[in-house]
């Protein structure tokens, strides 16, 4: 059985100011990208989980305790169905 590949996204909560997102959003018109807004910057983590553990429990615990700061960040994850870019 293949080892599940998990993709985890960590983002600032909506009510938290995102200075990186604001800086990118401010630069977009200068590069010719008009009308793009609400830019938020986060982290994307990919990892493999052993197939003998409960993926949901493991990933939820890992993300909540290590990868995300639950006070200011939220996370979501999915099991990769393919490796497209």
N, C-alpha and C positions, 0 to 999 in steps of 0.2 A: 504494500500500500504506500503511495507517495506521501511524503511529509507535507502537511499543509503549509502553504506560503501565505502569510497574513500581511495585509496592508493596514496601517494605523495612521489616521490623520488626527493631529492635535491642533486646535484652533483656539484663539482667544475668545472668551464669551462675548456675546454681542454688546454688552454694556461696558466692556473694557476698551479703552482707547488703544488704537493700533497705529503707532507712529510710523512703522515701516510701511504699512498699507497706505497711510496718508501721503508719505513721500513718493511712493510709486504712482499713486493716483495723480499727484501734482505734476509729475514728470510726463505723464502720458500725452497730454496735448502738445507738448514741445516736440514729441516724436511723431506727431501726426495721428495719434489715436484719440479722436474726440468722442465724447459721449459715454466713455467707459467710467463707471463709478462703483462705489461700495467695495473698494479693494481691501482685502484682508489677507494677511500673511500668516502662515502656520508652518507646521512641521509634518513631514511624511516619513514614516518609518516602515521598513519592510523586514520581516523576520520569518524564520521557519519554526514551527512548533512540533515537538515530537508527537507522533500519532498515538502514543499510549496515554496521553493526558486529555482532559476536557479542554478543548480549544477556547470556548467562551469564558470559562472560569479563569483560565490561565491568562488570556489576553486582557480581560477586564481588570484582573488584579494587577498585572504588569503596568498597564496604562494608567490606572488610578494611583498606584503607589510609586511609580518611577518616571514614566514618560510625560505625564501631564500634571500640572499643579491644579487640583480641583477647585481652588479658590478663584482662579482667573481663567482657567482653560477648560474646554470640553474636548472629548475625543469620540471618534467613531472608528470602526474597523470592519474589514470584510476579508473573506478568504478569496485569494486570487483565483479567478477562473482561467486566466491566461496571462501571458506576459507582454501584451500589447503596450505600445507607448502612446 
